Amino acid sequence: MPKKTGPRMTLPTQLVLRAMLEEPTREMYGLEIVQAAGLASGTIHPILARLEGIDWVESRWEEADPREQGRPRRRYYRLTPDGAERARIALAQARTQIGEFTALRTRPAGGAT
């Protein structure tokens, strides 16, 4: 089976991963991730689906009865051990690339350093 590559490190993807890496073994439901990442629900769920597709994240539905809880069932997400490690590496690489890009943009015109 071919090895799955990591996700595109868009800013929203980075924010979701950073939020989940705060406590990498803790399960979080969607609204918690929305609040921690500062993103809309419609933004995080496709990201979580992509991360789950490459085995960085695993999810499960809670077993609570929605009628008893007075709310819909929650889906909980957690980084896999391998996903947490890959996320740390990917975020470090993204920070390095941003730093290199910023350095290139702040050079004076004419190539002088």
N, C-alpha and C positions, 0 to 999 in steps of 0.2 A: 504494500500500500504506500503511495507517495506521501512524503511528509507534508503536513499542512503548514503553510506559511502564516506569518502573523498578519494582523489587520493593518489597514492603512492607519497611520498615526495622526488622524485628524485631531483638532483641538477637542471636539466633543469626546472622541474615543479616549484621549489622554485624561480628560476630566473624570470619565466613568472609571477608568482603571485606577487613577489616584484615589478616588473615593473608596473603591473596594480594597485597595491596598492599605488603607488606614488600619483595618483589622482583617487581614486576608483570610482568616479561617472562619470569620463570622458570616452567617447567612443574612442577607439584606433583601427586603422586598422592594418592588419597583419604586414606590413613593419615597422610601428612605434614600435610594440611589439618586432619584430626581433631586431631592433636597440637598444631599451631600455634594452632588456634582454641579448644582445650580443650572440644570438643564430641564427642558420640557419632557414630559412623558413620551411624546411622539418621537423625540430624539433618542432617548436612551434605549427604548425597546428594540429597535433595529440593531443597535450596537450590541446589546446583550445577546441577541439572536446570532449575530456574526461571531461573537466571542464563544458562544456555546457551540457553534458549528465547527470551530477549530480546536475545541476541547480546552479552552482557557477557563471557561465558566461552566458550572453545572447548575441545574435548577430543579425545583420540585414544587408541586402545589401543596399548600397546607391542607391538613385533613379536617379542619374546622367546618362546621355546618354554617353556611352563609346566613341562614334564617336565624340561627341562634346568635351569631355574631352581629347581625344587623348590617352586614357589609359583604361585598363579594369576597370570594376566597383570594388569598394572596399567593403569588408565585415568589418563591425565595430563590435567590441567586447567591452563589459563592464561587470564588476563584478555586480552581483545582490547584494542587501543589505545583504542578508543572506550569500551569497558567500564571500563577503568582510570580514564579521565577522569570518566565518569559516576559511578563508585563513589566517587571522591574528593569530588565535589560532593554526592552523596547522604549520605555520612558527615558532611560538614561541616554540612549542613542538619539532620541528625538530632541532632548535638551542639547546634546552636542551639536546636532544639525542646526538647531535654532541659533546657537552661539556662533557657529561658523557663518551662517547666513547674515546675522547681525554684523559680524566683523567685516564681511564683504561690503555691506551696504554703508558702513560708516567710514570707509576709506575715502580719502580726498580724490577728486577727479584727477585724471591723468596718471593714475596708478602709483602715485607717491605714497610712501608709508610713513 
